[in-house]
Amino acid sequence: MMSIENEPLVSPRSFDTSTAKENQTENDSNKNIMNLSLFTAVMFLIGTMAGSGVLLLPHALADSGWTGVLLIVVCCVNSGYCGLILARCWIILEERWNEYQTKVRIPYPIIGFRASGHFMRAAVSLCLNSTLFGAATVFLLLSSELIQSLGDKLNLSFCFWILILGTILCPLMWLGTPEDFWPVAVGSLGTTTFASILLFTNILMDHYNVENVVTYPTPTVKSFCFSFSAINFAIGGITTLPTIQNDMKDRSKISIAVAISYFALLVLYLPVAIAGYAGYGEQVKTNVLLSLSSGPIRTTIEIMLAGHFLFTFLIIINPTCQELEEMLCVPPEFGWKRCLLRTTVMVVVVFVAETVPHFGKILNLFGGSTLTLLTFVFPPLFYMKLSYQKHPNWPERTVPLYQKIYFFSIIMIGLIAGAISTYSAVQEIFDASALSLPCYMNNIV
């Protein structure tokens, strides 16, 4: 693949369909690098996004009140549409530059480069890797919390479980790209679906078996923005979408995959979110599992979701590993360099998890800042920039006025809500009254 560093943004090269087909055929004959079917891509997208949302959204409704139901739907629709726009951006790149019709390890930053240059490529790369790293840390913390609850008889602390799970996951990180571990997507989706059904059932049982007076808090601007951060974190799966799109056999079907995934996401999220908030009110915990009554159903849910977060960790951290490999010229084939680099990434994730063992703070920070940019700001901005670029041999693209208005509305709302959320999250992280010692400054066991 030729380097994009010294190539102008608007290339004079025309799009040659026959050449593209020959290149694609030759590439596929040498190595089967795009194996994901539409069905598998849907499983990856749902598996990446679903899971954390079923635990976080009941408390997100407590932060925003019943208007949070509308906020979930609106954010889901807008995020899904931005996902479609991001997928179209990559299709535009394929139309204009032949080298993008084959496998690319860092697609999202390349979209930023082709739209706005080197600075935007660096900005996307920074936001993307920060977000995925933060999300991976949250999933490791959630898994450790759930497994500690299951393994109380072992008398192992939460901090020690972080180390154990990090050690177990490390060799699995050595696998190359999503196509290499598609069974992970199946496991992630299956555990999430089963756990969501059981969670909804347990909440209803608690509501009818326990006679408590449920009160509902009055939202504030700060709590509403925290709700936005949590919802954005729960549905912000388009950060890995370009990587999944690159692994598909037919990349043009990514739009169908996005539409199916976000519809399925609403079906999974809304019943649990509404039931959790209605059943527990202001007493609902940040992790709704902690609000459930003890019993075999809760234990089963904890097992299912612990498995889900471990599966999703591998999907989430993969694009960051691929970009680091691209930057450090690590060969795409399996080898000791890949193993060393990805082991180092895992060590850093574990260190951060042991330093800030509170997933809610990490979630609010990244959900309100980098994830907002990646989900609601960059996709429409890049699509408009790419559409404005002209060349005689490129297909003509225009952005209608109504679409521009919609794009600018999404961008402005995302920037304002994200800025307030980020400011509030930083305040909470450095709040002296809420600070706690890192794990390695306490007894691990």
Order of alpha helices (4+ residues) and beta strands (2+ residues): alpha-alpha-alpha-alpha-alpha-alpha-alpha-alpha-alpha-alpha-alpha-alpha-alpha-alpha-alpha-alpha
